[in-house]
Amino acid sequence: MEKVRKQFPILRQYIYANTPVLGPLYDDLLDWRQEHDLDFIMKASGMRDTTLQIISECRTAVGTYFGCKGENIALVNNFSTGMNMLLGALDPNQKVLLLEEDYPSVVWPFETRGFPISYVEIDEHLEDNIRIAVQKGDVDILALSIVQWQNGIKIDLDFLKELKKAHPNLLILADGTQFCGTTSFDFESSGIDVLGTSAYKWLLSGYGSGFMLFKDNVKERCQLHTMGFNAANGDPQKKDSVRFARRFEPGHLACLNFGSLKFSLYFMDKVGKDVIDTQNRKLSLKAKKEFTELGILQEAVVKRKEHSTIFNIKGDDQLFQYLTDSDVICAQRGEGIRLGFHFYNTEKEIDAIVEMLKKRP
């Protein structure tokens, strides 16, 4: 893992605990991006075929890494854009279940379109809260983040699979932006119908790339009207045969951005999905144990069996400044300070943060 850490220049100066805001770029990706732009300078429109090839390879890489059929993958600039396009295709009379204080880009698109909405609380009983609400029989759509952006609470994916089996007509929409890239995941065998993700966090790809994954049944629930020349691969004869997922790609896609996503998926696959999963589990267990002993975690987080690698610790502006001055890069969220650890972090770094917290002024 030390060899992998050397790929990230920022780790040489700081304890980087801010992946929930932005995943850092790394040396090999920088080299690829520079070579890509140099080709653009030298070839200009001669890069068109290369661009189309890179976009196609990115779609294949996403499907392979996350277990989704290529024809059901849409490449989008970010989750928020994909989510809004999708909701524009859904019947606004369908009843929606959301989580209180979930990520705004999950909640706001439903609220601004006037969907009938009910909410459940995010606490240690999250799955039971959802189950009870769905069993009342007045929910058509469940939309939620797999990992909560403020405190890192993670939905039980086995629960979603069971919920979908018990309620096959329930449409489950998930934001994977704070999840994808942290562990192994197979979309096709999951209980999720639509998974949308921005790739600039845990997928280490920089801004401007993301994807939407769909199950086969989703298109039956949607009346999608978005269209553009790119969706038909620039072929006027294909206007009437554009498949559902490609309608999310009406215009040109940035080759640099999606090439970066493809490169990072290859990079993480080379590190090993099992290696990443194991390391992140170690970091999660370590951080939860240490922060629990310090009494600085929310009760709901402490009481849950499994957690992500995102933690919101109790702390004010003074503590945030102290951590920042101590070369810990983190963020203030809600009433606390959010720390997020990825596979390039170490247990020694968590120990260092714990020592800082014990010695804080």
Contacts in CASP RR format, 6 or more apart in sequence:
PFRMAT RR
TARGET T0000
AUTHOR 0000-0000-0000
METHOD contacts of the structure
MODEL  1
MEKVRKQFPILRQYIYANTPVLGPLYDDLLDWRQEHDLDFIMKASGMRDT
TLQIISECRTAVGTYFGCKGENIALVNNFSTGMNMLLGALDPNQKVLLLE
EDYPSVVWPFETRGFPISYVEIDEHLEDNIRIAVQKGDVDILALSIVQWQ
NGIKIDLDFLKELKKAHPNLLILADGTQFCGTTSFDFESSGIDVLGTSAY
KWLLSGYGSGFMLFKDNVKERCQLHTMGFNAANGDPQKKDSVRFARRFEP
GHLACLNFGSLKFSLYFMDKVGKDVIDTQNRKLSLKAKKEFTELGILQEA
VVKRKEHSTIFNIKGDDQLFQYLTDSDVICAQRGEGIRLGFHFYNTEKEI
DAIVEMLKKRP
1 275 0 8 1.000
1 279 0 8 1.000
1 343 0 8 1.000
1 344 0 8 1.000
1 346 0 8 1.000
4 271 0 8 1.000
4 343 0 8 1.000
4 344 0 8 1.000
5 11 0 8 1.000
5 344 0 8 1.000
5 346 0 8 1.000
6 27 0 8 1.000
7 26 0 8 1.000
7 27 0 8 1.000
7 28 0 8 1.000
7 344 0 8 1.000
8 16 0 8 1.000
8 24 0 8 1.000
8 26 0 8 1.000
8 27 0 8 1.000
8 344 0 8 1.000
9 24 0 8 1.000
9 26 0 8 1.000
9 27 0 8 1.000
10 16 0 8 1.000
10 24 0 8 1.000
10 329 0 8 1.000
11 24 0 8 1.000
11 344 0 8 1.000
13 327 0 8 1.000
14 327 0 8 1.000
14 328 0 8 1.000
14 329 0 8 1.000
15 327 0 8 1.000
15 328 0 8 1.000
15 329 0 8 1.000
15 345 0 8 1.000
15 349 0 8 1.000
15 352 0 8 1.000
15 353 0 8 1.000
16 24 0 8 1.000
16 329 0 8 1.000
16 344 0 8 1.000
16 345 0 8 1.000
17 328 0 8 1.000
17 329 0 8 1.000
17 330 0 8 1.000
17 339 0 8 1.000
17 340 0 8 1.000
17 341 0 8 1.000
17 345 0 8 1.000
17 349 0 8 1.000
17 353 0 8 1.000
18 329 0 8 1.000
18 330 0 8 1.000
18 331 0 8 1.000
18 340 0 8 1.000
19 201 0 8 1.000
19 202 0 8 1.000
19 340 0 8 1.000
19 341 0 8 1.000
19 342 0 8 1.000
20 149 0 8 1.000
20 178 0 8 1.000
20 201 0 8 1.000
20 310 0 8 1.000
20 331 0 8 1.000
20 338 0 8 1.000
20 340 0 8 1.000
21 201 0 8 1.000
21 331 0 8 1.000
22 200 0 8 1.000
22 201 0 8 1.000
22 206 0 8 1.000
23 200 0 8 1.000
23 201 0 8 1.000
23 202 0 8 1.000
23 204 0 8 1.000
23 206 0 8 1.000
23 342 0 8 1.000
24 204 0 8 1.000
25 204 0 8 1.000
25 206 0 8 1.000
26 204 0 8 1.000
26 267 0 8 1.000
28 263 0 8 1.000
28 267 0 8 1.000
29 204 0 8 1.000
29 205 0 8 1.000
29 260 0 8 1.000
29 263 0 8 1.000
29 264 0 8 1.000
29 267 0 8 1.000
32 259 0 8 1.000
32 260 0 8 1.000
32 263 0 8 1.000
33 256 0 8 1.000
33 260 0 8 1.000
36 255 0 8 1.000
36 256 0 8 1.000
36 259 0 8 1.000
37 256 0 8 1.000
39 47 0 8 1.000
39 50 0 8 1.000
40 47 0 8 1.000
43 50 0 8 1.000
47 255 0 8 1.000
50 255 0 8 1.000
51 255 0 8 1.000
54 255 0 8 1.000
54 258 0 8 1.000
54 259 0 8 1.000
54 262 0 8 1.000
55 75 0 8 1.000
55 253 0 8 1.000
55 255 0 8 1.000
55 258 0 8 1.000
55 259 0 8 1.000
57 259 0 8 1.000
57 262 0 8 1.000
58 75 0 8 1.000
58 209 0 8 1.000
58 258 0 8 1.000
58 259 0 8 1.000
58 261 0 8 1.000
58 262 0 8 1.000
58 265 0 8 1.000
59 70 0 8 1.000
59 73 0 8 1.000
59 75 0 8 1.000
60 70 0 8 1.000
61 261 0 8 1.000
61 262 0 8 1.000
61 265 0 8 1.000
61 266 0 8 1.000
62 68 0 8 1.000
62 70 0 8 1.000
62 73 0 8 1.000
62 75 0 8 1.000
62 211 0 8 1.000
62 213 0 8 1.000
62 261 0 8 1.000
62 265 0 8 1.000
63 69 0 8 1.000
63 70 0 8 1.000
63 73 0 8 1.000
63 213 0 8 1.000
64 265 0 8 1.000
65 265 0 8 1.000
65 268 0 8 1.000
65 269 0 8 1.000
65 273 0 8 1.000
66 180 0 8 1.000
66 185 0 8 1.000
66 186 0 8 1.000
66 187 0 8 1.000
66 195 0 8 1.000
66 213 0 8 1.000
67 186 0 8 1.000
67 187 0 8 1.000
67 188 0 8 1.000
68 187 0 8 1.000
68 188 0 8 1.000
68 213 0 8 1.000
68 214 0 8 1.000
69 188 0 8 1.000
70 245 0 8 1.000
71 243 0 8 1.000
71 245 0 8 1.000
72 213 0 8 1.000
72 214 0 8 1.000
72 215 0 8 1.000
72 216 0 8 1.000
72 244 0 8 1.000
72 245 0 8 1.000
73 211 0 8 1.000
73 212 0 8 1.000
73 213 0 8 1.000
73 214 0 8 1.000
73 245 0 8 1.000
74 82 0 8 1.000
74 211 0 8 1.000
74 212 0 8 1.000
74 214 0 8 1.000
74 245 0 8 1.000
74 246 0 8 1.000
74 247 0 8 1.000
74 248 0 8 1.000
74 249 0 8 1.000
75 209 0 8 1.000
75 210 0 8 1.000
75 211 0 8 1.000
75 248 0 8 1.000
75 249 0 8 1.000
75 253 0 8 1.000
75 258 0 8 1.000
76 82 0 8 1.000
76 85 0 8 1.000
76 196 0 8 1.000
76 210 0 8 1.000
76 211 0 8 1.000
76 212 0 8 1.000
76 248 0 8 1.000
76 249 0 8 1.000
77 208 0 8 1.000
77 209 0 8 1.000
77 210 0 8 1.000
77 254 0 8 1.000
77 257 0 8 1.000
78 198 0 8 1.000
78 200 0 8 1.000
78 208 0 8 1.000
78 209 0 8 1.000
78 210 0 8 1.000
79 105 0 8 1.000
79 175 0 8 1.000
79 176 0 8 1.000
79 177 0 8 1.000
79 196 0 8 1.000
79 197 0 8 1.000
79 198 0 8 1.000
79 210 0 8 1.000
80 105 0 8 1.000
80 109 0 8 1.000
80 198 0 8 1.000
82 196 0 8 1.000
82 212 0 8 1.000
82 248 0 8 1.000
83 105 0 8 1.000
83 106 0 8 1.000
83 109 0 8 1.000
83 173 0 8 1.000
83 175 0 8 1.000
83 196 0 8 1.000
84 109 0 8 1.000
85 224 0 8 1.000
85 226 0 8 1.000
85 248 0 8 1.000
86 173 0 8 1.000
86 194 0 8 1.000
86 212 0 8 1.000
86 222 0 8 1.000
86 224 0 8 1.000
86 248 0 8 1.000
87 109 0 8 1.000
87 110 0 8 1.000
87 113 0 8 1.000
87 115 0 8 1.000
88 113 0 8 1.000
88 224 0 8 1.000
89 222 0 8 1.000
89 223 0 8 1.000
89 224 0 8 1.000
89 225 0 8 1.000
90 141 0 8 1.000
90 221 0 8 1.000
90 222 0 8 1.000
91 221 0 8 1.000
92 113 0 8 1.000
92 114 0 8 1.000
92 115 0 8 1.000
93 115 0 8 1.000
93 116 0 8 1.000
94 115 0 8 1.000
94 116 0 8 1.000
94 140 0 8 1.000
94 141 0 8 1.000
94 171 0 8 1.000
95 115 0 8 1.000
95 116 0 8 1.000
95 117 0 8 1.000
95 118 0 8 1.000
95 138 0 8 1.000
95 139 0 8 1.000
95 140 0 8 1.000
95 141 0 8 1.000
96 110 0 8 1.000
96 115 0 8 1.000
96 116 0 8 1.000
96 117 0 8 1.000
96 118 0 8 1.000
96 139 0 8 1.000
96 140 0 8 1.000
96 141 0 8 1.000
96 142 0 8 1.000
96 143 0 8 1.000
97 117 0 8 1.000
97 118 0 8 1.000
97 119 0 8 1.000
97 120 0 8 1.000
97 130 0 8 1.000
97 133 0 8 1.000
97 134 0 8 1.000
97 139 0 8 1.000
97 141 0 8 1.000
97 142 0 8 1.000
97 143 0 8 1.000
98 106 0 8 1.000
98 107 0 8 1.000
98 110 0 8 1.000
98 117 0 8 1.000
98 118 0 8 1.000
98 119 0 8 1.000
98 120 0 8 1.000
98 143 0 8 1.000
98 144 0 8 1.000
99 106 0 8 1.000
99 119 0 8 1.000
99 120 0 8 1.000
99 121 0 8 1.000
99 122 0 8 1.000
99 126 0 8 1.000
99 144 0 8 1.000
99 145 0 8 1.000
99 148 0 8 1.000
100 119 0 8 1.000
100 120 0 8 1.000
100 121 0 8 1.000
100 122 0 8 1.000
101 122 0 8 1.000
101 148 0 8 1.000
101 150 0 8 1.000
102 122 0 8 1.000
102 144 0 8 1.000
102 145 0 8 1.000
102 148 0 8 1.000
102 149 0 8 1.000
103 145 0 8 1.000
103 148 0 8 1.000
103 149 0 8 1.000
103 175 0 8 1.000
103 177 0 8 1.000
103 178 0 8 1.000
105 175 0 8 1.000
106 143 0 8 1.000
106 144 0 8 1.000
106 145 0 8 1.000
106 175 0 8 1.000
110 117 0 8 1.000
110 143 0 8 1.000
111 117 0 8 1.000
115 141 0 8 1.000
118 133 0 8 1.000
118 138 0 8 1.000
118 139 0 8 1.000
120 126 0 8 1.000
120 129 0 8 1.000
120 130 0 8 1.000
120 133 0 8 1.000
121 129 0 8 1.000
122 148 0 8 1.000
122 151 0 8 1.000
122 153 0 8 1.000
122 300 0 8 1.000
123 129 0 8 1.000
123 300 0 8 1.000
124 299 0 8 1.000
124 300 0 8 1.000
124 303 0 8 1.000
124 304 0 8 1.000
126 153 0 8 1.000
126 155 0 8 1.000
126 304 0 8 1.000
127 155 0 8 1.000
127 156 0 8 1.000
127 159 0 8 1.000
130 142 0 8 1.000
130 144 0 8 1.000
130 159 0 8 1.000
130 163 0 8 1.000
131 159 0 8 1.000
131 163 0 8 1.000
133 139 0 8 1.000
134 142 0 8 1.000
134 163 0 8 1.000
134 167 0 8 1.000
134 170 0 8 1.000
139 170 0 8 1.000
140 169 0 8 1.000
140 170 0 8 1.000
140 171 0 8 1.000
141 170 0 8 1.000
141 171 0 8 1.000
141 172 0 8 1.000
141 173 0 8 1.000
142 163 0 8 1.000
142 170 0 8 1.000
142 171 0 8 1.000
142 172 0 8 1.000
142 173 0 8 1.000
143 172 0 8 1.000
143 173 0 8 1.000
143 174 0 8 1.000
143 175 0 8 1.000
144 155 0 8 1.000
144 173 0 8 1.000
144 174 0 8 1.000
144 175 0 8 1.000
145 155 0 8 1.000
145 174 0 8 1.000
145 175 0 8 1.000
145 176 0 8 1.000
145 177 0 8 1.000
145 178 0 8 1.000
145 179 0 8 1.000
146 154 0 8 1.000
146 155 0 8 1.000
146 157 0 8 1.000
146 174 0 8 1.000
146 175 0 8 1.000
146 176 0 8 1.000
146 178 0 8 1.000
146 179 0 8 1.000
147 153 0 8 1.000
147 154 0 8 1.000
147 155 0 8 1.000
147 176 0 8 1.000
147 178 0 8 1.000
147 179 0 8 1.000
147 182 0 8 1.000
147 308 0 8 1.000
147 310 0 8 1.000
148 154 0 8 1.000
148 178 0 8 1.000
148 310 0 8 1.000
149 177 0 8 1.000
149 178 0 8 1.000
149 310 0 8 1.000
149 333 0 8 1.000
150 312 0 8 1.000
150 333 0 8 1.000
150 334 0 8 1.000
150 338 0 8 1.000
151 298 0 8 1.000
151 300 0 8 1.000
151 301 0 8 1.000
151 310 0 8 1.000
151 311 0 8 1.000
151 312 0 8 1.000
151 338 0 8 1.000
152 178 0 8 1.000
152 301 0 8 1.000
152 307 0 8 1.000
152 308 0 8 1.000
152 310 0 8 1.000
152 311 0 8 1.000
152 312 0 8 1.000
153 300 0 8 1.000
153 301 0 8 1.000
153 304 0 8 1.000
153 307 0 8 1.000
153 308 0 8 1.000
154 179 0 8 1.000
154 306 0 8 1.000
154 307 0 8 1.000
154 308 0 8 1.000
156 306 0 8 1.000
157 185 0 8 1.000
157 190 0 8 1.000
157 191 0 8 1.000
160 172 0 8 1.000
160 174 0 8 1.000
160 190 0 8 1.000
160 191 0 8 1.000
160 192 0 8 1.000
161 189 0 8 1.000
161 190 0 8 1.000
161 191 0 8 1.000
163 170 0 8 1.000
163 172 0 8 1.000
163 191 0 8 1.000
164 170 0 8 1.000
164 172 0 8 1.000
164 191 0 8 1.000
164 192 0 8 1.000
164 193 0 8 1.000
165 191 0 8 1.000
171 193 0 8 1.000
171 194 0 8 1.000
171 218 0 8 1.000
171 221 0 8 1.000
172 191 0 8 1.000
172 192 0 8 1.000
172 193 0 8 1.000
172 194 0 8 1.000
173 192 0 8 1.000
173 193 0 8 1.000
173 194 0 8 1.000
174 192 0 8 1.000
174 194 0 8 1.000
174 195 0 8 1.000
174 196 0 8 1.000
175 196 0 8 1.000
175 197 0 8 1.000
176 195 0 8 1.000
176 196 0 8 1.000
176 197 0 8 1.000
177 196 0 8 1.000
177 197 0 8 1.000
177 198 0 8 1.000
177 201 0 8 1.000
178 201 0 8 1.000
178 202 0 8 1.000
178 308 0 8 1.000
178 310 0 8 1.000
179 185 0 8 1.000
179 197 0 8 1.000
179 202 0 8 1.000
179 308 0 8 1.000
180 195 0 8 1.000
180 197 0 8 1.000
180 199 0 8 1.000
180 202 0 8 1.000
180 203 0 8 1.000
181 202 0 8 1.000
181 203 0 8 1.000
181 268 0 8 1.000
181 276 0 8 1.000
182 202 0 8 1.000
182 276 0 8 1.000
182 277 0 8 1.000
182 280 0 8 1.000
182 308 0 8 1.000
182 309 0 8 1.000
182 342 0 8 1.000
183 273 0 8 1.000
183 276 0 8 1.000
183 277 0 8 1.000
183 280 0 8 1.000
183 281 0 8 1.000
184 273 0 8 1.000
184 274 0 8 1.000
184 277 0 8 1.000
187 195 0 8 1.000
187 213 0 8 1.000
188 215 0 8 1.000
192 215 0 8 1.000
193 214 0 8 1.000
193 215 0 8 1.000
193 217 0 8 1.000
193 218 0 8 1.000
194 212 0 8 1.000
194 213 0 8 1.000
194 214 0 8 1.000
194 215 0 8 1.000
194 218 0 8 1.000
195 212 0 8 1.000
195 213 0 8 1.000
196 210 0 8 1.000
196 211 0 8 1.000
196 212 0 8 1.000
196 213 0 8 1.000
197 203 0 8 1.000
197 210 0 8 1.000
197 211 0 8 1.000
197 212 0 8 1.000
198 208 0 8 1.000
198 209 0 8 1.000
198 210 0 8 1.000
199 205 0 8 1.000
199 206 0 8 1.000
199 208 0 8 1.000
199 209 0 8 1.000
199 210 0 8 1.000
199 211 0 8 1.000
199 261 0 8 1.000
199 264 0 8 1.000
200 206 0 8 1.000
200 207 0 8 1.000
200 208 0 8 1.000
200 209 0 8 1.000
202 342 0 8 1.000
203 261 0 8 1.000
203 264 0 8 1.000
203 265 0 8 1.000
203 268 0 8 1.000
204 264 0 8 1.000
204 267 0 8 1.000
204 268 0 8 1.000
205 257 0 8 1.000
205 260 0 8 1.000
205 261 0 8 1.000
205 263 0 8 1.000
205 264 0 8 1.000
206 257 0 8 1.000
206 260 0 8 1.000
207 257 0 8 1.000
208 254 0 8 1.000
208 257 0 8 1.000
209 254 0 8 1.000
209 257 0 8 1.000
209 258 0 8 1.000
209 259 0 8 1.000
209 260 0 8 1.000
209 261 0 8 1.000
210 261 0 8 1.000
211 261 0 8 1.000
212 245 0 8 1.000
212 248 0 8 1.000
214 244 0 8 1.000
214 245 0 8 1.000
218 244 0 8 1.000
219 244 0 8 1.000
222 244 0 8 1.000
224 244 0 8 1.000
224 247 0 8 1.000
224 248 0 8 1.000
226 247 0 8 1.000
226 248 0 8 1.000
226 250 0 8 1.000
227 239 0 8 1.000
227 242 0 8 1.000
227 247 0 8 1.000
227 250 0 8 1.000
228 250 0 8 1.000
228 251 0 8 1.000
229 250 0 8 1.000
229 251 0 8 1.000
230 249 0 8 1.000
230 250 0 8 1.000
230 251 0 8 1.000
230 252 0 8 1.000
230 253 0 8 1.000
231 242 0 8 1.000
231 246 0 8 1.000
231 247 0 8 1.000
231 249 0 8 1.000
231 250 0 8 1.000
231 251 0 8 1.000
232 238 0 8 1.000
232 239 0 8 1.000
232 241 0 8 1.000
232 242 0 8 1.000
232 246 0 8 1.000
268 276 0 8 1.000
271 343 0 8 1.000
275 343 0 8 1.000
276 343 0 8 1.000
279 343 0 8 1.000
280 309 0 8 1.000
280 341 0 8 1.000
280 342 0 8 1.000
280 343 0 8 1.000
282 347 0 8 1.000
283 309 0 8 1.000
283 341 0 8 1.000
283 342 0 8 1.000
283 343 0 8 1.000
283 345 0 8 1.000
283 347 0 8 1.000
283 350 0 8 1.000
284 307 0 8 1.000
284 308 0 8 1.000
284 309 0 8 1.000
284 341 0 8 1.000
286 347 0 8 1.000
286 350 0 8 1.000
287 309 0 8 1.000
287 311 0 8 1.000
287 339 0 8 1.000
287 341 0 8 1.000
287 350 0 8 1.000
288 297 0 8 1.000
288 301 0 8 1.000
288 302 0 8 1.000
288 307 0 8 1.000
288 311 0 8 1.000
290 350 0 8 1.000
290 351 0 8 1.000
290 354 0 8 1.000
291 297 0 8 1.000
291 311 0 8 1.000
291 313 0 8 1.000
291 354 0 8 1.000
292 302 0 8 1.000
294 313 0 8 1.000
294 354 0 8 1.000
294 357 0 8 1.000
294 358 0 8 1.000
295 314 0 8 1.000
296 313 0 8 1.000
296 314 0 8 1.000
296 315 0 8 1.000
296 357 0 8 1.000
297 311 0 8 1.000
297 312 0 8 1.000
297 313 0 8 1.000
297 314 0 8 1.000
298 312 0 8 1.000
301 307 0 8 1.000
301 311 0 8 1.000
301 312 0 8 1.000
309 340 0 8 1.000
309 341 0 8 1.000
309 342 0 8 1.000
310 338 0 8 1.000
310 339 0 8 1.000
310 340 0 8 1.000
311 338 0 8 1.000
311 339 0 8 1.000
311 340 0 8 1.000
312 333 0 8 1.000
312 334 0 8 1.000
312 336 0 8 1.000
312 337 0 8 1.000
312 338 0 8 1.000
312 339 0 8 1.000
313 336 0 8 1.000
313 337 0 8 1.000
313 339 0 8 1.000
313 357 0 8 1.000
314 335 0 8 1.000
314 336 0 8 1.000
315 335 0 8 1.000
315 336 0 8 1.000
315 337 0 8 1.000
316 336 0 8 1.000
317 332 0 8 1.000
318 361 0 8 1.000
319 337 0 8 1.000
319 357 0 8 1.000
319 360 0 8 1.000
320 330 0 8 1.000
320 332 0 8 1.000
320 337 0 8 1.000
322 356 0 8 1.000
322 360 0 8 1.000
322 361 0 8 1.000
323 330 0 8 1.000
323 337 0 8 1.000
323 353 0 8 1.000
323 356 0 8 1.000
324 330 0 8 1.000
326 356 0 8 1.000
328 339 0 8 1.000
328 353 0 8 1.000
328 356 0 8 1.000
330 337 0 8 1.000
330 338 0 8 1.000
330 339 0 8 1.000
330 340 0 8 1.000
331 337 0 8 1.000
331 338 0 8 1.000
332 338 0 8 1.000
339 353 0 8 1.000
341 349 0 8 1.000
341 350 0 8 1.000
END
